[in-house]
Amino acid sequence: MKIAILQSLLLFFLIASNFGCNSNAKSVTDSPAPKVSQTAPANNDVAAKTEKIKFKTDGGSDLFALKQQADGAKLVDGKNQELAKIKTDKPSQIKIKNSSDKVLGYVVTEKDSWKLKNPEQKQDLYILKKQPDGNYQLQNTAKKEIYLIKAQDDGFEIQSPDKKLVYQVKVKEGKTSLRDAANKTIFSTKSGLSPIAFACFGFDVMTREQQAALAYAVNLTGGK
């Protein structure tokens, strides 16, 4: 009789112990593992940001800046004086005005190209085109090459049609800089501007207002 009671108690403890183990195992299995983001989202949309994009000389002085707004940006000089207004005129088109509201031109975005037009919109003054090999080309009204913007591991090289180096766009440690052929920094920015958009400021055939408008348009699309 005692043996039967002991056997019953032993069986009860075995069942209870097994149930407890299963519950713990199920609890561990059902707990979801924490999800870790492997990449940070990228955003080249200038209009979606509110930061002031500052361009500084190699000595650290303010040279000019793009003050971003909901519908565009203002180009100001180193003393914060307005030089131009860059406004979204309609989808894929940006209007450039000076500080007196005189229209200076337009930038029209198309597939793999950006056209800088005259104020009457009857002439393409300059065309920036992305090439199949990932490089870019700046053309004039006659569609003749002015610059080849050649991709590098650390940015771009701006070359003349005869392959001579004009400028370099270097990206290093969170700073993008425009350097001359001797590798001397002309100016730089630590703001979020795509390297190909920054390269527009190396197009000496354009005015600063035209450069800024083209850079703004290119950056909106990430250079695509």
PADO-410257 format. One line per 5 residues: number of its first residue (from 0); for each residue x, y, z of N, C-alpha, C, CB. Coordinates in nm, 2 decimals. Glycine has a CB too. Layout:
// residues N
NUM = X Y Z X Y Z X Y Z X Y Z ~ ... $
//
This chain:
// residues 224
0 = 0.08 -0.12 0.00 0.00 0.00 0.00 0.09 0.13 0.00 -0.09 0.00 0.12 ~ 0.19 0.13 0.09 0.28 0.24 0.09 0.36 0.26 -0.04 0.38 0.23 0.21 ~ 0.39 0.14 -0.10 0.47 0.15 -0.23 0.38 0.21 -0.33 0.51 0.01 -0.27 ~ 0.25 0.18 -0.33 0.16 0.23 -0.43 0.14 0.38 -0.42 0.02 0.16 -0.42 ~ 0.14 0.43 -0.29 0.12 0.57 -0.26 0.25 0.64 -0.31 0.10 0.60 -0.11 $
5 = 0.36 0.59 -0.28 0.49 0.65 -0.32 0.50 0.66 -0.47 0.61 0.57 -0.26 ~ 0.46 0.55 -0.54 0.46 0.55 -0.68 0.37 0.66 -0.74 0.42 0.42 -0.74 ~ 0.25 0.68 -0.68 0.15 0.78 -0.72 0.21 0.92 -0.70 0.02 0.77 -0.65 ~ 0.27 0.94 -0.59 0.33 1.07 -0.56 0.45 1.10 -0.66 0.39 1.08 -0.42 ~ 0.53 1.00 -0.68 0.64 1.02 -0.78 0.59 1.05 -0.92 0.73 0.90 -0.78 $
10 = 0.49 0.99 -0.96 0.43 1.01 -1.09 0.37 1.15 -1.10 0.32 0.91 -1.12 ~ 0.31 1.20 -0.99 0.25 1.34 -0.99 0.36 1.44 -1.00 0.18 1.36 -0.85 ~ 0.48 1.42 -0.93 0.59 1.52 -0.93 0.65 1.52 -1.07 0.69 1.49 -0.83 ~ 0.66 1.40 -1.13 0.72 1.40 -1.27 0.63 1.47 -1.37 0.73 1.25 -1.31 ~ 0.50 1.46 -1.36 0.41 1.52 -1.45 0.42 1.68 -1.43 0.26 1.47 -1.43 $
15 = 0.42 1.72 -1.30 0.42 1.86 -1.27 0.55 1.92 -1.32 0.41 1.88 -1.12 ~ 0.66 1.85 -1.30 0.79 1.90 -1.34 0.80 1.92 -1.49 0.91 1.81 -1.29 ~ 0.75 1.82 -1.57 0.75 1.82 -1.71 0.67 1.93 -1.77 0.70 1.69 -1.77 ~ 0.55 1.96 -1.70 0.46 2.07 -1.75 0.53 2.21 -1.73 0.33 2.07 -1.66 ~ 0.60 2.22 -1.61 0.67 2.35 -1.59 0.78 2.37 -1.69 0.73 2.35 -1.45 $
20 = 0.86 2.27 -1.73 0.96 2.28 -1.83 0.91 2.32 -1.96 1.04 2.15 -1.84 ~ 0.80 2.26 -2.00 0.74 2.29 -2.13 0.69 2.44 -2.14 0.62 2.20 -2.16 ~ 0.63 2.49 -2.02 0.58 2.62 -2.02 0.70 2.72 -2.04 0.51 2.65 -1.89 ~ 0.81 2.69 -1.97 0.92 2.78 -1.98 0.98 2.79 -2.12 1.03 2.74 -1.88 ~ 0.99 2.67 -2.18 1.04 2.66 -2.31 0.95 2.73 -2.41 1.05 2.51 -2.36 $
25 = 0.82 2.72 -2.40 0.73 2.79 -2.48 0.74 2.94 -2.47 0.58 2.74 -2.46 ~ 0.76 2.98 -2.34 0.77 3.13 -2.32 0.89 3.19 -2.39 0.78 3.15 -2.17 ~ 1.00 3.11 -2.38 1.12 3.16 -2.45 1.11 3.16 -2.60 1.24 3.07 -2.41 ~ 1.04 3.06 -2.65 1.03 3.05 -2.80 0.93 3.15 -2.85 0.97 2.91 -2.83 ~ 0.83 3.19 -2.78 0.73 3.29 -2.82 0.78 3.43 -2.82 0.60 3.27 -2.75 $
30 = 0.89 3.46 -2.74 0.94 3.60 -2.73 1.01 3.64 -2.86 1.03 3.61 -2.61 ~ 0.96 3.74 -2.93 1.02 3.79 -3.05 1.16 3.85 -3.03 0.93 3.89 -3.13 ~ 1.25 3.82 -3.12 1.39 3.87 -3.11 1.38 4.02 -3.15 1.49 3.80 -3.20 ~ 1.46 4.10 -3.09 1.46 4.25 -3.12 1.51 4.27 -3.27 1.54 4.33 -3.03 ~ 1.45 4.36 -3.34 1.49 4.38 -3.48 1.58 4.50 -3.48 1.36 4.42 -3.57 $
35 = 1.70 4.48 -3.54 1.80 4.59 -3.55 1.81 4.64 -3.69 1.94 4.53 -3.50 ~ 1.79 4.77 -3.71 1.80 4.83 -3.84 1.95 4.82 -3.89 1.75 4.97 -3.84 ~ 1.97 4.77 -4.01 2.10 4.75 -4.06 2.15 4.88 -4.14 2.11 4.63 -4.15 ~ 2.05 4.95 -4.19 2.09 5.07 -4.27 2.01 5.19 -4.23 2.07 5.04 -4.42 ~ 2.07 5.31 -4.24 2.00 5.43 -4.21 1.93 5.48 -4.34 2.09 5.54 -4.15 $
40 = 1.81 5.53 -4.33 1.74 5.58 -4.45 1.81 5.70 -4.51 1.60 5.62 -4.42 ~ 1.82 5.71 -4.64 1.89 5.82 -4.71 1.78 5.91 -4.77 1.98 5.78 -4.82 ~ 1.80 6.04 -4.76 1.71 6.14 -4.82 1.78 6.25 -4.88 1.61 6.19 -4.71 ~ 1.77 6.26 -5.02 1.84 6.37 -5.09 1.74 6.49 -5.12 1.90 6.32 -5.22 ~ 1.62 6.48 -5.07 1.52 6.58 -5.10 1.55 6.71 -5.02 1.38 6.53 -5.07 $
45 = 1.60 6.81 -5.09 1.64 6.93 -5.02 1.51 6.99 -4.96 1.70 7.03 -5.12 ~ 1.40 7.00 -5.03 1.28 7.06 -4.98 1.22 7.00 -4.86 1.18 7.07 -5.09 ~ 1.26 6.87 -4.83 1.21 6.80 -4.71 1.29 6.83 -4.59 1.21 6.65 -4.74 ~ 1.40 6.91 -4.60 1.48 6.94 -4.49 1.47 7.09 -4.46 1.63 6.91 -4.52 ~ 1.51 7.13 -4.34 1.50 7.27 -4.30 1.64 7.33 -4.27 1.41 7.28 -4.18 $
50 = 1.74 7.25 -4.28 1.88 7.31 -4.25 1.92 7.41 -4.35 1.98 7.19 -4.25 ~ 2.01 7.50 -4.31 2.07 7.60 -4.39 2.20 7.54 -4.45 2.10 7.73 -4.32 ~ 2.21 7.52 -4.58 2.33 7.46 -4.64 2.43 7.57 -4.65 2.29 7.40 -4.77 ~ 2.54 7.56 -4.57 2.64 7.67 -4.57 2.76 7.62 -4.65 2.68 7.70 -4.42 ~ 2.82 7.71 -4.72 2.94 7.69 -4.79 3.05 7.78 -4.74 2.92 7.71 -4.95 $
55 = 3.16 7.72 -4.69 3.26 7.80 -4.63 3.40 7.79 -4.70 3.28 7.75 -4.48 ~ 3.48 7.90 -4.69 3.61 7.90 -4.75 3.70 7.80 -4.67 3.67 8.04 -4.75 ~ 3.82 7.78 -4.72 3.91 7.69 -4.65 3.95 7.74 -4.52 4.03 7.66 -4.74 ~ 3.94 7.87 -4.50 3.97 7.94 -4.37 3.86 7.94 -4.27 4.02 8.07 -4.40 ~ 3.74 7.89 -4.32 3.62 7.88 -4.23 3.53 7.99 -4.24 3.67 7.87 -4.09 $
60 = 3.55 8.09 -4.33 3.46 8.20 -4.34 3.33 8.16 -4.43 3.53 8.32 -4.40 ~ 3.22 8.22 -4.39 3.10 8.20 -4.47 3.11 8.26 -4.61 2.97 8.25 -4.40 ~ 3.09 8.18 -4.71 3.10 8.23 -4.85 2.97 8.25 -4.91 3.18 8.12 -4.94 ~ 2.88 8.16 -4.90 2.74 8.17 -4.94 2.66 8.06 -4.88 2.72 8.17 -5.10 ~ 2.53 8.06 -4.89 2.44 7.96 -4.83 2.31 7.94 -4.91 2.42 7.99 -4.68 $
65 = 2.25 7.83 -4.89 2.11 7.80 -4.94 2.02 7.79 -4.82 2.10 7.67 -5.03 ~ 1.93 7.89 -4.80 1.84 7.89 -4.69 1.71 7.82 -4.74 1.80 8.03 -4.64 ~ 1.69 7.70 -4.69 1.58 7.62 -4.75 1.44 7.66 -4.69 1.60 7.47 -4.71 ~ 1.34 7.65 -4.78 1.20 7.68 -4.75 1.11 7.57 -4.80 1.17 7.82 -4.82 ~ 0.99 7.58 -4.77 0.89 7.48 -4.81 0.88 7.46 -4.96 0.75 7.51 -4.75 $
70 = 0.89 7.57 -5.03 0.87 7.56 -5.18 1.00 7.59 -5.26 0.76 7.65 -5.22 ~ 1.11 7.58 -5.19 1.24 7.61 -5.26 1.35 7.65 -5.17 1.21 7.72 -5.36 ~ 1.42 7.76 -5.21 1.54 7.80 -5.13 1.57 7.94 -5.17 1.66 7.71 -5.14 ~ 1.65 8.01 -5.08 1.71 8.14 -5.11 1.86 8.13 -5.11 1.66 8.25 -5.00 ~ 1.92 8.19 -5.21 2.06 8.19 -5.21 2.11 8.32 -5.15 2.12 8.18 -5.36 $
75 = 2.19 8.31 -5.05 2.24 8.43 -4.98 2.39 8.43 -4.98 2.19 8.44 -4.83 ~ 2.45 8.55 -4.97 2.60 8.56 -4.97 2.65 8.54 -4.83 2.64 8.70 -5.02 ~ 2.78 8.56 -4.81 2.84 8.54 -4.68 2.79 8.63 -4.57 2.99 8.55 -4.69 ~ 2.73 8.75 -4.61 2.67 8.84 -4.51 2.52 8.83 -4.50 2.71 8.98 -4.55 ~ 2.47 8.72 -4.55 2.33 8.68 -4.54 2.24 8.78 -4.63 2.28 8.69 -4.40 $
80 = 2.30 8.84 -4.73 2.22 8.92 -4.82 2.17 8.83 -4.94 2.31 9.04 -4.88 ~ 2.04 8.85 -4.97 1.98 8.77 -5.07 2.03 8.79 -5.21 1.83 8.79 -5.07 ~ 2.06 8.68 -5.28 2.11 8.69 -5.41 2.01 8.64 -5.51 2.24 8.61 -5.43 ~ 1.94 8.54 -5.47 1.84 8.48 -5.56 1.73 8.40 -5.49 1.91 8.39 -5.67 ~ 1.62 8.38 -5.55 1.51 8.29 -5.50 1.50 8.17 -5.60 1.37 8.37 -5.49 $
85 = 1.49 8.06 -5.54 1.48 7.93 -5.62 1.35 7.87 -5.58 1.60 7.83 -5.60 ~ 1.25 7.87 -5.67 1.11 7.83 -5.63 1.07 7.72 -5.73 1.02 7.95 -5.64 ~ 0.99 7.62 -5.67 0.93 7.52 -5.75 0.81 7.59 -5.82 0.88 7.40 -5.66 ~ 0.83 7.60 -5.96 0.73 7.67 -6.04 0.61 7.57 -6.07 0.79 7.72 -6.17 ~ 0.64 7.45 -6.11 0.55 7.34 -6.13 0.63 7.21 -6.13 0.47 7.36 -6.27 $
90 = 0.56 7.10 -6.13 0.63 6.97 -6.12 0.75 6.96 -6.22 0.54 6.85 -6.14 ~ 0.86 6.93 -6.17 0.99 6.91 -6.25 1.04 7.04 -6.31 0.96 6.82 -6.36 ~ 0.99 7.16 -6.26 1.04 7.29 -6.31 1.07 7.38 -6.19 0.94 7.35 -6.41 ~ 1.18 7.45 -6.19 1.22 7.54 -6.09 1.25 7.68 -6.16 1.35 7.50 -6.02 ~ 1.20 7.78 -6.09 1.22 7.92 -6.14 1.32 7.99 -6.06 1.08 8.00 -6.14 $
95 = 1.41 8.07 -6.13 1.51 8.14 -6.06 1.48 8.29 -6.07 1.65 8.11 -6.12 ~ 1.48 8.36 -5.96 1.46 8.51 -5.96 1.57 8.57 -5.88 1.32 8.54 -5.90 ~ 1.60 8.70 -5.92 1.70 8.77 -5.84 1.63 8.84 -5.72 1.77 8.87 -5.92 ~ 1.70 8.91 -5.64 1.65 8.98 -5.52 1.54 9.08 -5.55 1.76 9.04 -5.44 ~ 1.53 9.12 -5.68 1.43 9.22 -5.72 1.31 9.15 -5.79 1.49 9.32 -5.82 $
100 = 1.31 9.02 -5.78 1.20 8.93 -5.84 1.21 8.93 -5.99 1.07 8.98 -5.80 ~ 1.32 8.96 -6.05 1.33 8.95 -6.20 1.37 8.80 -6.23 1.44 9.04 -6.25 ~ 1.30 8.74 -6.32 1.32 8.60 -6.36 1.45 8.59 -6.43 1.20 8.55 -6.45 ~ 1.54 8.50 -6.38 1.67 8.48 -6.44 1.67 8.36 -6.53 1.77 8.47 -6.33 ~ 1.58 8.27 -6.51 1.58 8.15 -6.59 1.50 8.03 -6.52 1.72 8.10 -6.62 $
105 = 1.51 7.92 -6.58 1.44 7.80 -6.52 1.53 7.68 -6.53 1.31 7.77 -6.60 ~ 1.51 7.58 -6.44 1.57 7.45 -6.45 1.46 7.35 -6.47 1.66 7.42 -6.33 ~ 1.46 7.27 -6.58 1.36 7.17 -6.61 1.43 7.03 -6.59 1.30 7.19 -6.75 ~ 1.37 6.95 -6.51 1.42 6.81 -6.49 1.35 6.71 -6.58 1.40 6.77 -6.34 ~ 1.43 6.64 -6.65 1.38 6.53 -6.73 1.45 6.40 -6.69 1.40 6.56 -6.88 $
110 = 1.42 6.29 -6.75 1.49 6.16 -6.72 1.64 6.17 -6.75 1.43 6.05 -6.80 ~ 1.72 6.16 -6.64 1.87 6.16 -6.65 1.92 6.29 -6.71 1.91 6.05 -6.74 ~ 1.85 6.40 -6.70 1.90 6.53 -6.75 1.83 6.65 -6.68 1.88 6.54 -6.90 ~ 1.90 6.76 -6.68 1.85 6.88 -6.62 1.89 7.00 -6.72 1.91 6.91 -6.48 ~ 1.79 7.07 -6.76 1.81 7.18 -6.86 1.79 7.31 -6.79 1.71 7.16 -6.97 $
115 = 1.89 7.40 -6.81 1.89 7.53 -6.76 1.85 7.62 -6.88 2.03 7.58 -6.71 ~ 1.73 7.68 -6.87 1.67 7.75 -6.98 1.67 7.90 -6.95 1.52 7.71 -6.99 ~ 1.66 7.98 -7.06 1.66 8.13 -7.05 1.53 8.17 -6.99 1.69 8.19 -7.19 ~ 1.52 8.30 -6.95 1.39 8.35 -6.89 1.27 8.33 -6.97 1.41 8.50 -6.86 ~ 1.28 8.33 -7.11 1.17 8.31 -7.20 1.14 8.16 -7.22 1.19 8.38 -7.33 $
120 = 1.22 8.08 -7.17 1.21 7.93 -7.18 1.21 7.88 -7.32 1.07 7.89 -7.11 ~ 1.28 7.96 -7.41 1.28 7.93 -7.55 1.42 7.86 -7.59 1.26 8.05 -7.64 ~ 1.51 7.87 -7.50 1.65 7.82 -7.53 1.71 7.74 -7.41 1.74 7.94 -7.57 ~ 1.77 7.63 -7.44 1.84 7.56 -7.34 1.98 7.61 -7.33 1.85 7.40 -7.38 ~ 2.01 7.68 -7.23 2.15 7.74 -7.21 2.25 7.64 -7.18 2.14 7.85 -7.10 $
125 = 2.22 7.55 -7.09 2.31 7.44 -7.05 2.22 7.31 -7.02 2.39 7.48 -6.92 ~ 2.28 7.20 -7.05 2.22 7.07 -7.02 2.32 6.98 -6.94 2.17 7.00 -7.15 ~ 2.28 6.93 -6.83 2.35 6.84 -6.75 2.29 6.70 -6.78 2.36 6.87 -6.60 ~ 2.37 6.61 -6.83 2.32 6.48 -6.87 2.39 6.36 -6.80 2.32 6.45 -7.02 ~ 2.32 6.27 -6.74 2.38 6.15 -6.69 2.41 6.05 -6.80 2.29 6.09 -6.58 $
130 = 2.53 6.00 -6.80 2.57 5.90 -6.90 2.55 5.76 -6.86 2.72 5.92 -6.94 ~ 2.54 5.66 -6.95 2.52 5.52 -6.92 2.62 5.47 -6.82 2.51 5.44 -7.04 ~ 2.75 5.52 -6.83 2.86 5.47 -6.75 2.86 5.53 -6.61 2.99 5.49 -6.82 ~ 2.76 5.61 -6.58 2.75 5.67 -6.44 2.82 5.81 -6.43 2.82 5.58 -6.35 ~ 2.89 5.85 -6.54 2.95 5.98 -6.54 2.84 6.08 -6.59 3.07 5.99 -6.63 $
135 = 2.88 6.21 -6.58 2.78 6.32 -6.63 2.86 6.41 -6.73 2.73 6.40 -6.51 ~ 2.78 6.48 -6.81 2.83 6.57 -6.91 2.75 6.70 -6.91 2.83 6.51 -7.05 ~ 2.82 6.81 -6.90 2.76 6.94 -6.92 2.77 6.99 -7.06 2.81 7.04 -6.81 ~ 2.66 7.02 -7.12 2.66 7.06 -7.26 2.61 7.21 -7.27 2.57 6.97 -7.35 ~ 2.65 7.27 -7.38 2.61 7.41 -7.41 2.48 7.41 -7.50 2.72 7.49 -7.47 $
140 = 2.44 7.52 -7.55 2.32 7.53 -7.63 2.33 7.44 -7.76 2.30 7.68 -7.68 ~ 2.45 7.43 -7.81 2.47 7.35 -7.93 2.49 7.20 -7.90 2.59 7.40 -8.01 ~ 2.48 7.17 -7.77 2.49 7.03 -7.72 2.64 6.98 -7.74 2.40 6.94 -7.80 ~ 2.73 7.08 -7.73 2.87 7.05 -7.73 2.92 7.03 -7.58 2.96 7.15 -7.80 ~ 3.01 6.94 -7.56 3.05 6.91 -7.42 3.14 7.03 -7.37 3.14 6.79 -7.41 $
145 = 3.10 7.08 -7.25 3.18 7.18 -7.18 3.26 7.11 -7.07 3.08 7.29 -7.11 ~ 3.20 7.02 -6.99 3.27 6.95 -6.89 3.23 6.80 -6.89 3.24 7.01 -6.75 ~ 3.32 6.72 -6.85 3.29 6.58 -6.82 3.30 6.57 -6.67 3.38 6.48 -6.90 ~ 3.20 6.52 -6.60 3.20 6.51 -6.46 3.22 6.36 -6.43 3.07 6.57 -6.39 ~ 3.34 6.32 -6.40 3.37 6.18 -6.40 3.37 6.12 -6.25 3.51 6.16 -6.46 $
150 = 3.30 6.02 -6.23 3.28 5.96 -6.10 3.41 5.90 -6.05 3.17 5.85 -6.10 ~ 3.44 5.92 -5.92 3.56 5.87 -5.85 3.51 5.80 -5.72 3.66 5.98 -5.82 ~ 3.60 5.72 -5.66 3.56 5.65 -5.54 3.53 5.75 -5.43 3.68 5.56 -5.49 ~ 3.59 5.87 -5.43 3.56 5.97 -5.32 3.49 6.09 -5.37 3.70 6.00 -5.26 ~ 3.43 6.09 -5.48 3.36 6.20 -5.53 3.35 6.21 -5.69 3.42 6.33 -5.48 $
155 = 3.39 6.32 -5.74 3.39 6.34 -5.89 3.51 6.43 -5.93 3.26 6.41 -5.93 ~ 3.55 6.41 -6.05 3.64 6.50 -6.12 3.57 6.58 -6.23 3.77 6.42 -6.18 ~ 3.59 6.71 -6.23 3.54 6.79 -6.34 3.65 6.81 -6.44 3.48 6.93 -6.29 ~ 3.63 6.76 -6.56 3.73 6.77 -6.66 3.69 6.85 -6.78 3.77 6.63 -6.71 ~ 3.78 6.91 -6.85 3.75 6.98 -6.98 3.74 6.88 -7.09 3.87 7.09 -7.01 $
160 = 3.69 6.92 -7.21 3.67 6.83 -7.32 3.81 6.76 -7.36 3.62 6.90 -7.44 ~ 3.92 6.83 -7.33 4.05 6.76 -7.37 4.11 6.68 -7.25 4.15 6.87 -7.41 ~ 4.02 6.65 -7.15 4.05 6.56 -7.04 4.14 6.63 -6.94 4.12 6.44 -7.09 ~ 4.15 6.76 -6.94 4.23 6.83 -6.83 4.15 6.85 -6.71 4.29 6.96 -6.89 ~ 4.21 6.82 -6.59 4.14 6.84 -6.47 4.11 6.99 -6.44 4.22 6.77 -6.35 $
165 = 3.99 7.02 -6.41 3.95 7.15 -6.38 3.93 7.16 -6.22 3.82 7.20 -6.45 ~ 3.84 7.08 -6.17 3.81 7.07 -6.03 3.80 6.93 -5.98 3.68 7.16 -6.00 ~ 3.80 6.91 -5.85 3.77 6.79 -5.79 3.67 6.81 -5.68 3.90 6.72 -5.72 ~ 3.57 6.72 -5.67 3.47 6.72 -5.56 3.51 6.60 -5.47 3.33 6.70 -5.62 ~ 3.55 6.63 -5.35 3.60 6.53 -5.26 3.50 6.52 -5.14 3.74 6.56 -5.21 $
170 = 3.47 6.39 -5.11 3.39 6.36 -4.99 3.47 6.29 -4.89 3.26 6.28 -5.03 ~ 3.49 6.35 -4.77 3.57 6.29 -4.67 3.53 6.33 -4.53 3.72 6.33 -4.69 ~ 3.51 6.24 -4.44 3.47 6.26 -4.30 3.36 6.36 -4.29 3.59 6.31 -4.23 ~ 3.25 6.34 -4.36 3.13 6.42 -4.35 3.14 6.55 -4.41 3.10 6.43 -4.21 ~ 3.25 6.58 -4.49 3.26 6.71 -4.55 3.28 6.70 -4.70 3.38 6.79 -4.49 $
175 = 3.21 6.78 -4.78 3.23 6.78 -4.92 3.30 6.90 -4.97 3.09 6.76 -5.00 ~ 3.40 6.89 -5.04 3.48 7.01 -5.08 3.51 7.02 -5.23 3.61 7.01 -5.00 ~ 3.52 7.14 -5.28 3.56 7.17 -5.41 3.70 7.21 -5.41 3.47 7.28 -5.48 ~ 3.78 7.13 -5.49 3.93 7.16 -5.49 3.97 7.19 -5.63 4.00 7.04 -5.43 ~ 4.08 7.26 -5.65 4.13 7.29 -5.78 4.22 7.18 -5.82 4.20 7.43 -5.78 $
180 = 4.28 7.20 -5.94 4.37 7.09 -6.00 4.49 7.06 -5.91 4.41 7.13 -6.14 ~ 4.53 7.16 -5.83 4.64 7.14 -5.74 4.60 7.08 -5.61 4.71 7.27 -5.72 ~ 4.47 7.04 -5.60 4.42 6.98 -5.48 4.40 7.08 -5.36 4.50 6.87 -5.43 ~ 4.39 7.21 -5.39 4.37 7.31 -5.29 4.22 7.33 -5.27 4.44 7.44 -5.33 ~ 4.17 7.33 -5.15 4.03 7.35 -5.12 3.99 7.50 -5.15 4.00 7.31 -4.98 $
185 = 3.88 7.51 -5.23 3.82 7.64 -5.26 3.71 7.67 -5.16 3.77 7.65 -5.41 ~ 3.62 7.58 -5.14 3.52 7.59 -5.04 3.46 7.46 -5.01 3.40 7.69 -5.08 ~ 3.38 7.44 -4.90 3.33 7.31 -4.86 3.20 7.33 -4.79 3.43 7.24 -4.78 ~ 3.13 7.22 -4.77 3.01 7.22 -4.69 3.00 7.09 -4.61 2.88 7.23 -4.77 ~ 2.94 7.10 -4.49 2.91 6.98 -4.41 2.77 6.94 -4.41 2.96 7.00 -4.26 $
190 = 2.69 7.01 -4.49 2.55 6.99 -4.50 2.52 6.87 -4.60 2.47 7.12 -4.55 ~ 2.39 6.82 -4.59 2.35 6.71 -4.67 2.32 6.75 -4.82 2.23 6.64 -4.61 ~ 2.42 6.75 -4.90 2.41 6.78 -5.04 2.48 6.67 -5.12 2.47 6.92 -5.08 ~ 2.41 6.61 -5.22 2.47 6.50 -5.29 2.60 6.55 -5.37 2.37 6.43 -5.39 ~ 2.70 6.47 -5.38 2.82 6.51 -5.45 2.80 6.57 -5.59 2.92 6.40 -5.45 $
195 = 2.71 6.51 -5.67 2.69 6.55 -5.80 2.62 6.69 -5.80 2.61 6.45 -5.88 ~ 2.53 6.71 -5.70 2.47 6.84 -5.69 2.58 6.95 -5.65 2.36 6.84 -5.58 ~ 2.66 6.91 -5.56 2.77 7.00 -5.52 2.86 7.03 -5.63 2.85 6.94 -5.40 ~ 2.88 6.94 -5.72 2.97 6.96 -5.84 2.92 7.07 -5.93 2.98 6.83 -5.92 ~ 2.79 7.10 -5.92 2.74 7.21 -6.01 2.81 7.35 -5.97 2.59 7.22 -5.99 $
200 = 2.86 7.36 -5.85 2.92 7.48 -5.81 3.06 7.49 -5.87 2.93 7.49 -5.66 ~ 3.10 7.39 -5.94 3.23 7.40 -6.01 3.22 7.43 -6.16 3.30 7.27 -6.00 ~ 3.09 7.46 -6.20 3.07 7.49 -6.34 3.09 7.65 -6.36 2.92 7.45 -6.39 ~ 3.21 7.68 -6.39 3.25 7.83 -6.40 3.18 7.90 -6.51 3.40 7.84 -6.42 ~ 3.12 7.83 -6.61 3.05 7.90 -6.72 2.92 7.96 -6.68 3.03 7.80 -6.84 $
205 = 2.88 7.92 -6.56 2.75 7.97 -6.50 2.77 8.07 -6.40 2.67 7.85 -6.45 ~ 2.66 8.15 -6.37 2.66 8.24 -6.26 2.64 8.16 -6.13 2.55 8.35 -6.28 ~ 2.66 8.22 -6.02 2.64 8.16 -5.89 2.49 8.12 -5.88 2.68 8.24 -5.77 ~ 2.40 8.21 -5.93 2.26 8.19 -5.92 2.22 8.06 -6.00 2.18 8.31 -5.97 ~ 2.28 8.05 -6.12 2.25 7.94 -6.20 2.30 7.81 -6.14 2.31 7.96 -6.34 $
210 = 2.42 7.82 -6.09 2.48 7.70 -6.02 2.39 7.65 -5.91 2.62 7.73 -5.97 ~ 2.35 7.74 -5.83 2.27 7.71 -5.71 2.13 7.65 -5.75 2.24 7.83 -5.62 ~ 2.07 7.70 -5.85 1.94 7.65 -5.90 1.96 7.51 -5.96 1.88 7.74 -6.00 ~ 2.06 7.49 -6.04 2.09 7.36 -6.09 2.12 7.26 -5.98 2.21 7.36 -6.19 ~ 2.21 7.30 -5.89 2.24 7.21 -5.77 2.12 7.17 -5.70 2.34 7.28 -5.68 $
215 = 2.03 7.26 -5.67 1.90 7.24 -5.60 1.82 7.13 -5.68 1.82 7.37 -5.58 ~ 1.80 7.15 -5.81 1.72 7.06 -5.89 1.78 6.92 -5.89 1.71 7.11 -6.03 ~ 1.92 6.91 -5.91 1.98 6.78 -5.92 1.97 6.71 -5.78 2.13 6.80 -5.95 ~ 1.99 6.79 -5.67 1.98 6.72 -5.54 1.84 6.67 -5.51 2.02 6.82 -5.43 ~ 1.74 6.73 -5.56 1.60 6.68 -5.54 1.58 6.54 -5.59 1.50 6.78 -5.61 $
220 = 1.65 6.51 -5.70 1.64 6.37 -5.76 1.75 6.28 -5.72 1.63 6.39 -5.91 ~ 1.85 6.33 -5.64 1.96 6.25 -5.61 2.06 6.23 -5.72 1.92 6.12 -5.55 ~ 2.05 6.31 -5.83 2.13 6.30 -5.94 2.08 6.19 -6.04 2.27 6.27 -5.90 ~ 1.95 6.16 -6.03 1.90 6.05 -6.12 1.79 6.11 -6.21 1.84 5.93 -6.03 $
//
